[in-house]
């Protein structure tokens, strides 16, 4: 793909690692289709999408180490090990984009397995240190929850995630991380181990949500701030509407040609943040 808006050319290929079998229900019912293994490169920056049981893990390659963003389940580890072996670099940091269970039940296990540090945004860190559960979105309904579950293929909790995993990312959870804690990730900070990547605090879907941005390459690791069930949309599950409006307005000021959501395939294109839709529940 030719470079957009003055950004470097972007390519999208498949890695030499087999992805999971796409869920049948996601293939049938999700307009954008299920998440896929993908390698996206722009300006010498490489990002790998690794679909997992509950969410997509985004692997960002730095000059000497890797950063993993979101590990939803312990059962995602074998495929992540294959990707790490292919890239032949150590994992330096594992970051949850926010403390919702489908993004974090495998984070502690992954950080300990790879002997990596745990990277938490400052709001996430406050929750963890205070042993407090996260606030849930205000506008979720049984109907909305069911459709989002269906679009992901109706995944159920893996045996390996129970019972300890239920202490992570749920309103009653105390998030008992045992991995080594890395530096606090604050808005505007550079991501340790990665050149050109910065932390953005993006509250709205969750109070503690963060995104990772590479301005030079035009790449945004979005967590749940954006998703791709319908071709690319802002997440309609919201904890704080005023904060989310501010987040969306801020993100639209950046030139981005690829958005990596934690649910659904990577979204690429010109002015992609301007074209993400708002879809009511």
Wavefront OBJ file of the C-alpha trace (Angstrom):
o trace
v 0.000 0.000 0.000
v 1.403 3.383 -0.971
v 2.217 5.804 1.814
v -0.730 7.936 2.908
v -0.762 11.583 3.989
v 3.026 11.727 3.763
v 3.394 8.586 5.853
v 5.721 5.768 4.765
v 4.316 2.956 2.588
v 2.481 0.259 4.493
v 2.541 -3.463 3.782
v 0.401 -6.237 5.203
v 1.453 -9.870 4.998
v 0.958 -13.132 6.883
v 3.575 -14.433 9.343
v 5.063 -17.938 9.025
v 3.108 -18.966 12.125
v -0.254 -20.673 11.846
v -3.118 -18.784 13.397
v -6.031 -20.281 15.296
v -8.920 -21.778 13.400
v -11.399 -18.903 12.948
v -14.548 -19.434 15.013
v -17.384 -20.643 12.798
v -19.919 -18.250 14.325
v -17.585 -15.287 13.840
v -17.186 -16.244 10.180
v -20.959 -16.478 9.771
v -22.168 -13.468 11.732
v -19.376 -10.867 11.966
v -19.519 -8.411 9.035
v -15.769 -7.699 9.161
v -14.915 -11.363 9.691
v -12.828 -12.847 12.509
v -9.451 -11.483 13.569
v -6.512 -12.792 11.519
v -2.790 -13.290 11.927
v -1.117 -10.350 10.193
v 2.218 -8.583 9.893
v 1.978 -4.850 9.218
v 5.100 -2.823 8.391
v 5.598 0.871 7.722
v 8.821 2.871 7.794
v 10.807 0.021 9.324
v 8.253 -0.462 12.119
v 6.719 -3.930 12.390
v 3.577 -5.002 14.263
v 2.153 -8.524 14.410
v -1.485 -9.343 15.179
v -2.017 -12.628 17.028
v -5.670 -13.602 17.580
v -6.338 -15.198 20.960
v -9.224 -16.793 22.778
v -10.837 -13.559 23.966
v -8.892 -10.791 22.211
v -6.039 -10.057 19.810
v -2.534 -9.756 21.213
v -0.530 -7.066 19.419
v 3.209 -7.770 19.233
v 5.348 -4.690 18.585
v 8.918 -5.281 17.455
v 11.591 -2.955 18.778
v 15.287 -2.846 17.854
v 16.278 -5.283 20.569
v 13.120 -6.591 22.185
v 9.392 -7.129 21.812
v 6.401 -5.626 23.578
v 3.140 -7.560 23.911
v -0.115 -5.628 24.286
v -3.073 -7.549 25.782
v -2.973 -11.273 26.504
v -6.510 -12.418 27.125
v -5.950 -16.026 28.142
v -3.289 -18.383 29.426
v -4.087 -20.652 26.467
v -2.784 -17.947 24.095
v 0.777 -18.531 25.300
v 1.815 -21.391 22.957
v 1.081 -19.368 19.818
v 2.753 -16.292 21.289
v 5.810 -18.434 21.979
v 5.877 -19.409 18.294
v 5.697 -15.770 17.218
v 8.421 -14.760 19.671
v 10.641 -17.621 18.446
v 10.119 -16.519 14.836
v 11.061 -12.913 15.645
v 14.042 -14.197 17.674
v 13.987 -11.384 20.226
v 13.204 -11.369 23.951
v 9.987 -9.958 25.317
v 10.814 -6.943 27.441
v 7.365 -5.700 28.416
v 3.772 -6.955 28.570
v 1.141 -4.202 28.625
v -2.616 -4.481 29.178
v -4.399 -1.732 27.279
v -6.885 -1.707 30.186
v -7.938 -3.992 33.004
v -10.918 -5.781 31.471
v -10.833 -9.544 31.919
v -10.745 -10.413 28.215
v -7.504 -8.452 27.838
v -5.732 -9.348 31.042
v -6.402 -12.907 32.189
v -3.198 -14.073 30.474
v -1.027 -10.989 31.041
v 0.581 -12.069 34.312
v 1.301 -15.584 33.028
v 2.829 -14.184 29.822
v 5.056 -11.709 31.650
v 6.316 -14.410 34.009
v 6.787 -16.946 31.199
v 8.875 -14.553 29.098
v 10.636 -13.078 32.164
v 9.327 -9.683 31.085
v 8.198 -6.652 33.034
v 4.564 -5.707 33.454
v 3.777 -2.280 32.022
v 0.726 -0.539 33.491
v -0.798 2.801 32.657
v -0.935 5.115 35.630
v -4.685 4.656 36.169
v -4.368 0.859 35.891
v -1.522 0.992 38.387
v -3.665 2.930 40.839
v -6.371 0.277 40.570
v -3.847 -2.524 41.095
v -2.096 -0.899 44.039
v -5.418 -0.080 45.646
v -6.686 -3.639 45.079
v -9.801 -2.121 43.550
v -11.972 -3.588 40.819
v -12.567 -1.610 37.643
v -15.756 0.238 36.775
v -17.843 -1.503 34.141
v -19.352 0.316 31.128
v -22.570 2.115 31.985
v -24.570 1.256 28.891
v -24.092 -2.490 28.503
v -27.220 -4.593 28.094
v -27.778 -8.326 27.766
v -28.614 -7.827 24.092
v -25.434 -5.815 23.382
v -23.288 -8.228 25.352
v -24.705 -11.215 23.455
v -24.056 -9.737 19.999
v -20.475 -8.823 20.853
v -19.941 -12.300 22.240
v -21.427 -13.814 19.070
v -19.248 -11.661 16.793
v -16.228 -13.141 18.584
v -17.456 -16.695 18.123
v -19.013 -17.249 21.585
v -15.741 -18.040 23.400
v -16.106 -19.590 26.847
v -13.647 -19.439 29.722
v -10.745 -21.829 29.260
v -10.132 -24.288 32.063
v -6.574 -22.960 32.336
v -7.899 -19.490 33.189
v -9.880 -20.726 36.196
v -10.183 -19.996 39.013
v -7.294 -17.531 39.378
v -8.155 -15.657 36.196
v -11.461 -14.540 37.675
v -9.494 -12.265 40.010
v -8.313 -10.229 37.012
v -10.223 -7.545 35.158
v -13.646 -7.993 36.743
v -15.489 -5.574 39.050
v -14.741 -7.753 42.091
v -11.161 -8.558 41.031
v -8.073 -7.424 42.916
v -5.703 -8.079 39.949
v -3.041 -10.018 41.898
v -0.141 -9.627 39.462
v 3.035 -11.479 40.391
v 5.226 -10.400 37.451
v 7.933 -7.768 37.919
v 6.447 -4.315 37.673
v 8.011 -2.055 35.067
v 7.863 1.728 34.853
v 4.528 3.513 35.184
v 3.236 4.390 31.683
v 1.941 7.961 31.658
v 0.445 10.036 28.874
v 3.160 11.163 26.454
v 5.781 8.727 27.762
v 7.947 6.778 25.346
v 7.334 3.034 25.483
v 10.422 1.345 26.981
v 12.286 -0.757 24.450
v 10.522 0.728 21.422
v 11.735 3.551 19.204
v 9.140 6.163 18.310
v 6.217 4.683 20.237
v 4.384 6.765 22.828
v 1.653 6.208 25.395
v -1.706 7.948 25.056
v -4.220 7.947 27.878
v -7.570 7.307 26.180
v -10.299 7.018 28.840
v -13.874 6.385 27.818
v -14.460 2.718 27.188
v -12.523 2.139 30.413
v -11.212 4.662 32.920
v -7.694 3.234 32.590
v -7.579 2.735 28.803
v -4.356 3.526 26.968
v -3.333 3.385 23.309
v 0.149 3.212 21.812
v 0.970 5.515 18.889
v 3.833 5.633 16.384
v 3.482 9.028 14.737
v 6.174 8.524 12.119
v 4.675 5.288 10.802
v 1.051 6.234 11.412
v 0.244 3.177 13.542
v -2.146 3.049 16.509
v -2.525 0.099 18.895
v -6.032 0.826 20.097
v -7.012 -1.812 22.659
v -10.784 -1.462 23.039
v -10.969 2.228 22.164
v -11.710 1.089 18.614
v -12.860 -2.295 17.356
v -13.569 -3.945 14.011
v -16.766 -5.962 13.890
v -18.347 -3.804 11.166
v -15.360 -2.484 9.205
v -13.900 -0.222 11.892
v -15.842 1.585 14.611
v -15.425 3.348 17.936
v -16.347 1.070 20.805
v -19.943 1.848 21.851
v -19.447 0.309 25.307
v -18.570 3.349 27.391
v -17.784 3.991 31.049
v -17.406 7.779 30.758
v -19.063 9.465 27.768
v -17.511 12.902 28.310
v -14.037 11.411 28.555
v -14.632 9.281 25.458
v -15.711 12.279 23.395
v -12.465 13.998 24.386
v -10.475 10.865 23.550
v -12.031 10.535 20.089
v -11.468 14.223 19.318
v -7.841 13.921 20.373
v -7.163 10.755 18.381
v -8.621 12.300 15.235
v -5.830 14.901 15.278
v -3.229 12.206 14.517
v -2.331 10.934 11.042
v -2.909 7.201 11.240
v -2.979 4.615 8.457
v -3.417 1.422 10.503
v -5.443 0.795 13.654
v -4.843 -2.403 15.632
v -7.993 -3.180 17.632
v -8.079 -5.867 20.275
v -11.255 -7.246 18.680
v -11.415 -7.845 14.945
v -8.928 -7.516 12.075
v -6.475 -4.648 11.687
v -8.034 -1.630 9.944
v -5.911 0.100 7.283
v -6.556 3.082 5.056
v -6.247 6.789 4.485
v -7.558 9.032 7.266
v -8.686 5.884 9.022
v -9.493 7.530 12.357
v -11.693 10.045 10.581
v -13.603 7.175 8.992
v -14.232 5.046 12.070
v -17.962 4.930 12.671
v -20.009 5.419 15.797
v -22.483 2.567 16.054
v -25.058 2.759 18.847
v -25.785 -0.385 20.794
l 1 2 3 4 5 6 7 8 9 10 11 12 13 14 15 16 17 18 19 20 21 22 23 24 25 26 27 28 29 30 31 32 33 34 35 36 37 38 39 40 41 42 43 44 45 46 47 48 49 50 51 52 53 54 55 56 57 58 59 60 61 62 63 64 65 66 67 68 69 70 71 72 73 74 75 76 77 78 79 80 81 82 83 84 85 86 87 88 89 90 91 92 93 94 95 96 97 98 99 100 101 102 103 104 105 106 107 108 109 110 111 112 113 114 115 116 117 118 119 120 121 122 123 124 125 126 127 128 129 130 131 132 133 134 135 136 137 138 139 140 141 142 143 144 145 146 147 148 149 150 151 152 153 154 155 156 157 158 159 160 161 162 163 164 165 166 167 168 169 170 171 172 173 174 175 176 177 178 179 180 181 182 183 184 185 186 187 188 189 190 191 192 193 194 195 196 197 198 199 200 201 202 203 204 205 206 207 208 209 210 211 212 213 214 215 216 217 218 219 220 221 222 223 224 225 226 227 228 229 230 231 232 233 234 235 236 237 238 239 240 241 242 243 244 245 246 247 248 249 250 251 252 253 254 255 256 257 258 259 260 261 262 263 264 265 266 267 268 269 270 271 272 273 274 275 276 277 278 279 280 281
